[in-house]
Amino acid sequence: MTPDDVARQFTRSDGSYVFARWGRPIAPVVFGVEDQTLSVMKGALQAVADLARHPVVETDPELGVNFMVFFLREWDELRHVPDLGRLIPDLESLLPRLEEAGANQYRAFRFEEDGAIRAAFVFVRMDDEMSALPAEIVALSQVVQTILLWSDTAFSERSALAEAPDGTVILRPEIGRLIRAAYDPVMPRATTDGAHAYRLSARIGG
């Protein structure tokens, strides 16, 4: 990936470059799925975390869990989740916007003092489009889009996933290499400096 290719993944629609990766081990919990789908979701998270060489743990000593995934049928269900408004302060104003837009997914992040990802909240509405996809695709897509703070337009034209020759859906190789480079210990956990894209590109090439 060229520096421009990399920069597009983290340049937001307002023109600002914003990059962040997880600053602490990921402690996940998943709501609204059966055990079989739960194992698929956790397997996808472990695979992507292994790619990034980032730890997944049972609990966060400060937060308990820091990666929460909710599967639901209608956005209105979130109004009845106890204390969710404490985690998503703008929940009451957010839900009408999601309903009006017919959205089927939403991600919210919380950050450390240095800008690294501290916690993430993923909401997936299983509409007809989502329900038609295999659980493996839904899980891998959501994990990939949460392992880094991507641009709001990063995957609007092209998915992070691709189909292998045998028909298996996999992470696009260049996106996998980008994730691995982004978690290189010598790279910053968060930055708004566009020169960061050149450093990432160099590591992907290496």
C-alpha positions as CSV (number, residue, x, y, z in Angstrom):
1,M,0.0,0.0,0.0
2,T,1.3,3.4,-0.9
3,P,1.3,6.3,1.7
4,D,-1.8,7.7,-0.1
5,D,-3.5,4.3,0.1
6,V,-2.8,4.1,3.8
7,A,-3.8,7.8,4.4
8,R,-7.2,7.1,2.9
9,Q,-7.9,4.5,5.5
10,F,-7.5,7.1,8.4
11,T,-8.5,10.4,6.7
12,R,-12.0,11.3,7.8
13,S,-14.6,12.9,5.6
14,D,-13.8,16.3,7.2
15,G,-10.2,15.9,5.9
16,S,-8.5,15.2,9.3
17,Y,-6.1,12.3,9.8
18,V,-7.0,10.4,12.9
19,F,-5.4,7.1,13.9
20,A,-5.8,5.0,17.0
21,R,-5.2,1.4,18.0
22,W,-6.1,-0.4,21.3
23,G,-4.0,0.7,24.2
24,R,-4.9,-2.1,26.5
25,P,-5.8,-5.8,26.2
26,I,-9.2,-6.5,24.8
27,A,-11.8,-8.0,27.2
28,P,-14.9,-8.8,25.1
29,V,-18.5,-9.7,25.9
30,V,-21.2,-10.5,23.3
31,F,-25.0,-10.1,23.8
32,G,-27.9,-11.3,21.8
33,V,-26.5,-14.4,20.1
34,E,-26.6,-18.2,20.6
35,D,-23.6,-20.1,21.8
36,Q,-22.6,-21.2,18.3
37,T,-22.5,-17.6,17.0
38,L,-20.8,-16.5,20.2
39,S,-17.9,-18.8,19.5
40,V,-17.7,-17.5,15.9
41,M,-17.5,-13.9,17.2
42,K,-14.8,-14.7,19.7
43,G,-12.9,-16.8,17.2
44,A,-12.9,-13.8,14.8
45,L,-11.7,-11.5,17.5
46,Q,-8.9,-13.9,18.5
47,A,-7.8,-14.3,14.9
48,V,-7.6,-10.6,14.2
49,A,-5.9,-9.9,17.6
50,D,-3.3,-12.6,16.9
51,L,-2.6,-10.9,13.6
52,A,-2.1,-7.6,15.4
53,R,-0.1,-9.4,18.1
54,H,-2.5,-7.8,20.7
55,P,-3.7,-9.7,23.7
56,V,-7.3,-10.8,24.4
57,V,-8.2,-11.3,28.1
58,E,-11.1,-12.4,30.2
59,T,-11.4,-9.2,32.1
60,D,-10.1,-5.7,32.2
61,P,-8.9,-4.8,35.8
62,E,-10.4,-1.3,35.6
63,L,-13.5,-1.7,33.3
64,G,-14.4,-5.4,33.6
65,V,-15.0,-5.6,29.9
66,N,-14.0,-3.1,27.3
67,F,-15.3,-4.5,24.0
68,M,-19.1,-4.9,24.1
69,V,-21.0,-6.3,21.1
70,F,-24.8,-6.2,20.9
71,F,-26.8,-8.1,18.3
72,L,-30.5,-7.0,18.1
73,R,-33.5,-7.0,15.8
74,E,-34.6,-3.4,16.3
75,W,-32.8,-0.3,17.6
76,D,-35.6,0.2,20.1
77,E,-34.3,-2.8,22.0
78,L,-31.4,-0.7,23.2
79,R,-33.8,1.6,25.1
80,H,-34.5,-1.2,27.5
81,V,-30.8,-2.2,28.2
82,P,-30.1,-1.2,31.8
83,D,-27.5,1.5,32.3
84,L,-26.6,1.6,28.6
85,G,-27.1,5.3,28.6
86,R,-24.2,5.6,31.0
87,L,-21.9,3.9,28.4
88,I,-23.4,5.8,25.4
89,P,-24.3,9.2,26.8
90,D,-26.0,10.4,23.5
91,L,-28.1,7.2,23.2
92,E,-31.5,8.9,23.3
93,S,-30.6,11.2,20.5
94,L,-28.6,8.6,18.6
95,L,-31.4,5.9,18.3
96,P,-33.8,8.1,16.3
97,R,-31.1,8.9,13.8
98,L,-30.2,5.2,13.4
99,E,-33.8,4.3,13.0
100,E,-34.4,7.0,10.4
101,A,-31.4,6.1,8.4
102,G,-32.3,2.4,8.5
103,A,-28.8,1.6,9.8
104,N,-27.8,-1.9,10.5
105,Q,-24.6,-1.3,12.4
106,Y,-23.0,1.3,14.7
107,R,-19.7,1.5,16.6
108,A,-18.7,3.9,19.4
109,F,-15.3,4.2,21.0
110,R,-13.8,5.6,24.2
111,F,-10.2,6.7,24.4
112,E,-7.2,6.8,26.8
113,E,-5.6,10.1,27.6
114,D,-3.1,9.6,24.8
115,G,-5.8,8.9,22.3
116,A,-5.5,5.1,22.2
117,I,-8.7,3.1,22.1
118,R,-9.9,2.3,25.7
119,A,-13.2,0.7,24.9
120,A,-15.5,0.0,22.0
121,F,-19.2,-0.7,21.7
122,V,-20.5,-2.4,18.6
123,F,-24.2,-2.6,17.7
124,V,-25.4,-4.9,14.9
125,R,-29.1,-4.8,13.8
126,M,-29.9,-8.1,12.1
127,D,-32.1,-6.8,9.3
128,D,-32.6,-8.8,6.1
129,E,-29.2,-7.8,4.7
130,M,-27.3,-8.8,7.8
131,S,-29.3,-12.0,8.4
132,A,-28.5,-13.1,4.9
133,L,-24.8,-13.1,5.6
134,P,-23.0,-16.1,7.2
135,A,-22.1,-15.5,10.9
136,E,-18.4,-15.7,10.0
137,I,-18.6,-12.7,7.7
138,V,-20.6,-10.6,10.1
139,A,-18.2,-11.4,12.9
140,L,-15.0,-10.8,11.0
141,S,-16.2,-7.6,9.5
142,Q,-17.2,-6.1,12.8
143,V,-13.9,-7.1,14.5
144,V,-11.8,-5.7,11.7
145,Q,-13.7,-2.4,11.8
146,T,-13.1,-2.2,15.6
147,I,-9.4,-3.2,15.9
148,L,-8.4,0.2,14.7
149,L,-10.1,3.6,14.5
150,W,-10.6,3.7,10.7
151,S,-11.9,6.7,8.7
152,D,-15.6,7.0,8.6
153,T,-15.3,6.4,4.8
154,A,-12.6,3.6,4.9
155,F,-14.7,0.7,3.7
156,S,-17.6,2.6,2.1
157,E,-16.5,1.6,-1.5
158,R,-14.7,-1.6,-0.9
159,S,-15.0,-4.2,1.9
160,A,-12.2,-5.1,4.2
161,L,-13.0,-8.7,3.3
162,A,-12.4,-10.7,0.1
163,E,-13.2,-14.2,-1.3
164,A,-10.4,-16.7,-1.5
165,P,-10.1,-19.0,-4.5
166,D,-11.8,-21.8,-2.5
167,G,-14.7,-19.5,-1.7
168,T,-13.7,-18.8,1.8
169,V,-14.2,-15.2,2.9
170,I,-10.9,-13.8,4.3
171,L,-9.4,-10.5,5.3
172,R,-8.0,-8.7,2.3
173,P,-4.2,-9.3,2.6
174,E,-3.3,-5.6,2.3
175,I,-5.6,-4.8,5.2
176,G,-4.1,-7.6,7.3
177,R,-0.6,-6.2,6.6
178,L,-1.8,-2.7,7.5
179,I,-3.3,-3.9,10.9
180,R,-0.1,-5.8,11.7
181,A,2.0,-2.7,10.9
182,A,-0.2,-0.4,12.9
183,Y,0.4,-2.5,16.0
184,D,4.2,-2.5,15.6
185,P,5.5,-1.5,19.1
186,V,7.6,1.3,17.7
187,M,4.5,3.0,16.1
188,P,2.4,5.4,18.1
189,R,-0.8,4.2,19.7
190,A,-2.6,7.3,18.4
191,T,-1.8,10.2,16.2
192,T,-3.3,13.0,14.1
193,D,0.0,13.5,12.1
194,G,-0.5,12.6,8.5
195,A,3.2,11.6,8.2
196,H,2.2,8.5,10.1
197,A,0.8,7.1,6.8
198,Y,4.3,7.1,5.3
199,R,5.7,5.2,8.3
200,L,2.9,2.6,8.1
201,S,3.4,2.2,4.3
202,A,7.2,1.6,4.9
203,R,6.5,-1.1,7.4
204,I,3.9,-2.8,5.2
205,G,6.5,-2.8,2.4
206,G,9.1,-4.3,4.8
